[in-house]
């Protein structure tokens, strides 16, 4: 089996990209975007995770079956997140706000 050899320039480029994205994450934390703060943070985190998986874990140069397993895992994660978020969105938010601390300790 022949391994794909990645030139050091690629690793330096990915490292610099990760540092820029980390700085973007920190900068985004200081900007008040309201409900979109979490969206921006998750988008940047997704980009960073994609770079790590593709280049540092060599998924970009892996055989098709390995890439298929990675795609299926990401799809499964998306299903789990969608189910979790649908449960969170349908919950009654006022119930937790109306319970005081002593009532919670008694039950």
C-alpha positions in Angstrom: 0.0 0.0 0.0 1.4 3.4 -1.0 0.9 6.2 1.4 0.2 9.7 0.1 3.0 12.1 1.1 1.8 15.6 1.9 4.3 18.4 1.5 5.1 20.5 4.6 3.7 23.6 2.8 0.2 22.1 3.0 0.5 21.6 6.8 1.8 25.1 7.3 -1.1 26.5 5.2 -3.6 24.4 7.2 -2.0 25.5 10.5 -2.2 29.2 9.5 -5.8 28.7 8.4 -6.7 27.2 11.8 -5.0 30.1 13.6 -7.0 32.6 11.5 -10.2 30.7 12.2 -9.4 30.7 15.9 -8.8 34.4 15.8 -12.2 34.8 14.0 -13.8 32.7 16.7 -12.4 35.0 19.4 -13.4 38.1 17.4 -16.9 36.8 16.9 -17.3 36.3 20.6 -16.9 40.0 21.2 -19.5 41.0 18.6 -23.1 41.0 19.7 -25.0 39.2 16.9 -27.9 38.2 19.1 -29.2 34.7 18.3 -26.6 34.3 15.5 -23.6 34.3 17.8 -24.0 30.5 18.2 -24.5 30.1 14.5 -21.3 31.9 13.7 -19.3 30.1 16.3 -20.6 26.7 15.1 -19.9 27.6 11.5 -16.3 28.5 12.3 -15.9 25.3 14.5 -17.3 23.2 11.6 -14.7 24.7 9.2 -11.9 24.0 11.6 -13.0 20.4 12.2 -13.3 19.9 8.5 -9.8 21.0 7.9 -8.5 18.8 10.7 -10.3 15.7 9.4 -9.4 16.3 5.8 -5.7 17.0 6.2 -4.4 16.0 9.6 -6.4 12.8 9.6 -5.6 12.3 5.9 -9.3 11.7 5.0 -8.8 13.7 1.8 -6.4 11.1 0.5 -8.3 8.0 1.8 -10.0 5.4 -0.3 -13.6 5.9 -1.2 -14.9 3.5 1.5 -13.3 5.5 4.2 -14.7 8.7 2.9 -18.1 7.1 2.7 -17.9 6.1 6.4 -16.9 9.7 7.3 -19.9 11.0 5.3 -22.3 8.6 7.0 -21.0 9.5 10.4 -21.5 13.2 9.7 -25.0 12.4 8.4 -25.8 10.4 11.6 -24.5 13.3 13.7 -26.8 15.7 11.8 -29.8 13.4 12.4 -29.0 13.3 16.2 -28.6 17.1 16.3 -31.9 17.6 14.4 -33.7 15.3 16.8 -32.2 17.0 19.9 -33.0 20.5 18.5 -36.5 19.5 17.6 -37.0 18.3 21.2 -35.5 21.5 22.6 -37.7 23.8 20.4 -40.9 22.1 21.3 -40.4 22.3 25.1 -42.5 24.8 27.1 -40.0 27.4 28.2 -42.3 29.0 30.9 -42.3 25.8 33.0 -38.7 26.1 34.1 -39.0 29.9 34.7 -42.0 29.5 37.1 -40.4 26.9 39.4 -38.5 28.4 42.3 -35.4 26.7 43.9 -37.3 25.4 47.0 -40.0 23.8 44.8 -37.3 22.0 42.8 -35.6 20.7 45.9 -38.8 19.3 47.3 -39.7 17.2 44.3 
